[in-house]
Amino acid sequence: MLNSSLLQLGAALRSKKISSVELTQLYLHRIAALNSKLNAYITINEEMSLVQARAADVQLAQSEAHALTGIPIAQKDIFCAMGWRTTCGSKMLSNFVAPYDAHVIEQFNRVGAVNLGKTNMDEFAMGSSNETSYFGSVKNPWNPNAVPGGSSGGSAAAVSARLCAAATGTDTGGSIRQPAALCGISGLKPTYGVVSRYGMIAFASSLDQAGPMARSAEDLALLLNVMAGFDERDSTSLPRETENYARDLNKPLNGLRIGLPKEFFAAGLSADVAQAIEASIAEYKKLGASVVDISLPNSRLSIPVYYVLAPAEASSNLSRYDGVRYGYRAPEYTNLADMYEKSRAQGFGEEVKRRIMIGTYVLSHGYYDAYYLQAQKIRRLIAQDFVEAFKQCDVIMGPTTPTTAFNLGEKNDDPVQMYLSDIYTIAVNLAGLPGMSIPAGFSGNGLPVGLQIIGNYFDEARMLNVAHQYQQVTDWHTRTPQHIEV
Amino acid sequence: MQWEIVIGLEVHTQLSTSSKIFSGASTAFGAEPNTQACAVDLALPGVLPVLNRGAVERAIRFGLAVGAHITQRSVFSRKNYFYPDLPKGYQISQFDLPIIGQGSLTIQVPTATAGQTYKKVVRLTRAHLEEDAGKSLHEDFLGMTGIDLNRAGTPLLEIVSEPDMRSAAEAVAYAKMLHTLVRWIGICDGNMQEGSFRCDANVSVRRPGAELGTRREIKNLNSFRFLQQAIEYEAQWQIDTLESGGSIQQATVLFDSDKGETRAMRSKEDAHDYRYFPDPDLLPLAIDNEWIEQVRATLPVLPQDMQQRFMEEYSATPEQAAIATSSLAFARYFEKSALLAANIDSTMIEKVITQILSPDERQQVADIIAQDVAKTKVRLTCNWISGELLAWLNRTETSIEDCPIEPSQLVQLALRIENGTISNNAAKQVFAAMWARECGGDADAIIEVQGLKQVSDVGALEKIVDEIIAANPAQVAEYRSGKEKVFGFFVGLAMKASKGKANPAQMNEILKRKLAG
């Protein structure tokens, strides 16, 4: 049951081989046994999950079921879910119980999926290793000494360790794709605007995008069908026709043109990862694809541009956490300014404070033009690079990360080294394009490698097709980490 | 040496939408604290703003009314600062690309001579949309501060003028004209007590012809009287400071209405760095020509155009025209009265007021009111509106909508004066009775009951004069010897004898004739 696809689980539920309550309990038992080792979840609420499971069983009995009815999904703790503590990985919100549902949560509730719990994450999604969480770091199921990646590290670890059937994540600079790669699962960041941001706690509004994390491309398609859709409460949500993202899964790949950006295979890429990626490209050729060498000349500027724009937006987005209306307030203070200072100094962690300071600086009078405006210009150039590239190819491929999972604590003292682990993913967010990562092999030390697939705007169905066809002829995505048996 | 005062105004008008600018919560005034603040207004984690189309439409209305450029792609920016009644830690406003560009407003400024005004054009720099903050309540919380977020997110249009005004009187005339205009076009209720219309005044002084002086900004003036007092005090303070060898530092000041003084709140040094940047949660605001034209089609005739018409068609003075167009309701009252005085029938009057006259009908009306006999009646009616009626409205703080005297009743009174039935003084007595709705406000009935009808019967008047002449031979002799000053003595006696009801013109004529012997 733990290795079943979502389609298989749905069939089992509809044919009464298992009830949603039983399936939910199965996962809750595994979480109870394994979460102390992995720390993938911040909040579990058995009672609320089981209420949903029982309702799903009623729905299943009345055969009004949707493909995901009764399936337990782990929700990244960045999504507000009514009645659930929603912390965003921060002490600042450690006492915050959301009084409303995010659009993504509503969508899953609407089809009768079960909210299995809230997964661990880097504080306010700022981090690439899940080590900035106020609730402690998450361990990589493949190696408990390694990081799971971030910021959606809890969701990635939970999917990888079979602590849920599937999960949600959010991706601002690689926060779905990088942990998916490091934990050996599949993850998709859709085109900016495809999934509503309503109720998803903002980090950098112009880059944040929610997406599914699961064990296969086929699962991702089913999840995205639920998550996507226009929402008038998000002004950046795009009014588009409803799509079935699974429609093209089985199309053959004959004639597919794969662009390989030379910048993604240059210095800094580890040999293990390079080897695995080359092998998967060879596999694609066998499937009928051809390869085109392309260039994304401005992508080298992605990291500096990102670390101007994302902190700028974050510094403003996080101003609401002031201790006045909800969230953490310092126990002692002398006046208003002191309350602000102490509440924020005590409520935010190091990395969040670092980014608030960077963001405040780049927006300051006298620096705005040199940093923020300049970064916006380069952002447009980076997006233009992709426009040019997609004239020559249908999808772009490369490594998701330069290395496999690094060790816990390894990059904590060097933020720039940490930032570089997102070097291949960030340009996609800056351009607003869809990107995904799928398992593509293992390094010599047994850690997963992720293959990144970047599509043109709104080309999610094609990307899922490309990923699914690969997963029909390889079994990397079915591998299970050791030491996760209960 | 002379000083020139330079004033620019920033006026915050609350737009009259029923819901907030970025959320669906109600904007009604006076609800229990925090009962009209939804998740978006409270800035809960994860919420997002969605722009209210009604607020944009009102901004467009304003732009069209002041002949301004409507920006087809304007941008919302975040103005970042911490304050407990600013829940997000930033205010969504517009910075370098406001929805409304340059425009202008023509004002009539009163002079020292009663009834005299001069015309002035004030240029508008821009107008932009933004959200209001909540309120901090410093009383009743035992040393703590209460926060009421009902007002948070209420739509505001901030209207910024060029520094074109040169006196407190000009600033007040501009603010009043703006106040009239925003109510006229239905974008703001203009309620100053509730904060729907708030003025900030930038004041500086200079020698005529010199560069602009350093300005100080007086914040949050919520009455025209305070605006006048604050500017006068501030300008004098600056002049005194400069004349005593001091200099002016840029600062934000508050007006203490109890003491009648301005007081510095913060200096330029501790001015905020608001770190404006485009709000990534909102797309640029696109306004196409079609939308602009749709809005234009619903715009009423503007007060400045109506003033012009009132002066031309009803021979109103500039002051009367300004009074008549102080609100749309007042203009309706004024025009209805003028047309009734000219004896236009009520069906036609309705057509004039609702602007649905055919060209033929328009000509017909124009011909009637152009006749001398109509003109006199109309002018008399106008005088009564700008005189007695306005005085009573002001004294009793009654709005024209609640005026107890109908236009038809007022005109009835004016016609009784015009045809000599009552004297001007008696008419004031009748007006007071009409205001109190005596006899159903019917002028004729009041004249009858109070016995105010003038005596115009020549026989009766001659009899009175004969008796006076007979009783005062000494004064008659004096008059006849050339001392014409004594004439007033006879008038007094005659009026007294007629109990004030004698038609003065007639009485004069008879007295003169009989005294001449």
Contacts between the chains, C-beta under 8 A, distances in Angstrom:
chain1	res1	chain2	res2	distance
A	79	B	46	7.6
A	80	B	44	7.5
A	80	B	45	6.4
A	80	B	46	4.7
A	86	B	45	7.0
A	88	B	45	6.8
A	93	B	45	6.5
A	96	B	45	6.9
A	98	B	44	7.8
A	98	B	45	7.5
A	98	B	46	7.8
A	99	B	39	7.1
A	99	B	44	7.1
A	100	B	39	5.6
A	100	B	44	7.2
A	102	B	46	5.9
A	197	B	46	7.9
A	197	B	48	6.4
A	198	B	46	6.9
A	198	B	47	7.3
A	198	B	48	5.5
A	199	B	46	4.2
A	199	B	47	7.4
A	200	B	46	5.6
A	201	B	45	4.5
A	201	B	46	4.8
A	202	B	45	7.9
A	202	B	46	7.0
A	202	B	281	7.8
A	204	B	280	7.7
A	205	B	280	3.9
A	205	B	281	5.2
A	206	B	280	3.8
A	232	B	50	6.6
A	233	B	48	6.1
A	233	B	50	6.1
A	234	B	48	5.2
A	234	B	50	7.9
A	235	B	48	6.7
A	235	B	49	7.0
A	235	B	50	5.6
A	235	B	51	6.9
A	235	B	281	6.3
A	235	B	282	5.3
A	235	B	283	5.7
A	236	B	280	7.7
A	236	B	281	6.9
A	236	B	283	6.6
A	312	B	277	6.4
A	313	B	280	5.7
A	315	B	80	7.8
A	315	B	275	7.8
A	316	B	78	5.3
A	316	B	80	5.5
A	316	B	89	7.2
A	316	B	90	5.5
A	316	B	275	7.4
A	316	B	277	7.3
A	318	B	89	8.0
A	319	B	80	6.3
A	319	B	82	6.7
A	319	B	88	6.5
A	319	B	89	2.4
A	319	B	90	5.8
A	320	B	43	4.4
A	320	B	45	7.4
A	320	B	87	6.4
A	320	B	88	5.0
A	320	B	89	5.2
A	322	B	82	6.2
A	322	B	84	7.6
A	322	B	89	6.1
A	324	B	84	5.0
A	324	B	87	7.7
A	324	B	147	6.9
A	325	B	42	6.1
A	325	B	43	7.4
A	325	B	87	6.5
A	325	B	147	7.6
A	326	B	44	7.2
A	336	B	84	6.9
A	336	B	145	8.0
A	340	B	82	5.7
A	360	B	275	6.8
A	363	B	80	7.4
A	363	B	275	3.8
A	363	B	276	7.8
A	363	B	277	5.5
A	364	B	273	5.6
A	364	B	275	6.1
A	365	B	273	4.8
A	365	B	275	7.6
A	368	B	275	7.6
A	368	B	277	7.3
A	372	B	277	6.2
